[in-house]
């Protein structure tokens, strides 16, 4: 009997997702969903080196580190990560605004909800962005017994329903036209006054 041929092992890992920086500094796609284990390849068509800055994760998880550089004039940089099922926001201008998003697997983008020592409800990060059809999770820290209620004042078609924060991942129902504001109010507590705050979220480009 003839020996079985040695066949190459199939590699099911998708090719890296390309993100192109145009000669005017516009990114395409601005948001994307990639598979766990899939890389991202930044292509820089400006004439200068570009630094990509990744927003710090409120849970302390680093997807691609804090930053990476991409050479100019068609230069490329490919990133990979062992992190799975998480979303990271990023920018290329070093500002405190992060208008681009990469979702790995099912995501989500984690947003911390907490109460300051003055009674104000804080959400981190805000503003935030997720891809179309992407996910987010508003969560509170272990030991936080407060009830946080999320509503969408004056938003006719919000990407998520009104809900109470319970550390559950939600999928966006559709695109928003720009960033939309949500309100977070802390339910009455015998130990503290009711406070409120909020943030903004954008779904898709």
Secondary structure, DSSP 8 states (H G I E B T S, - for coil): ----------------EEEEE-TTS-EESSEEEE-TT--EEEEE-SSS-EEEEE---TT---SS-SEEEE-SSSEEEEE--S--SEEEEEESS-SS---EEEEETT--EEEEEEE-TTS-EEEES-SEEE-TT-EEEEE--TT----EEEE-TT-TT-SS--EE--S--EE--S--SS-EEEEEEE--BTTB---EEEEEEEE--
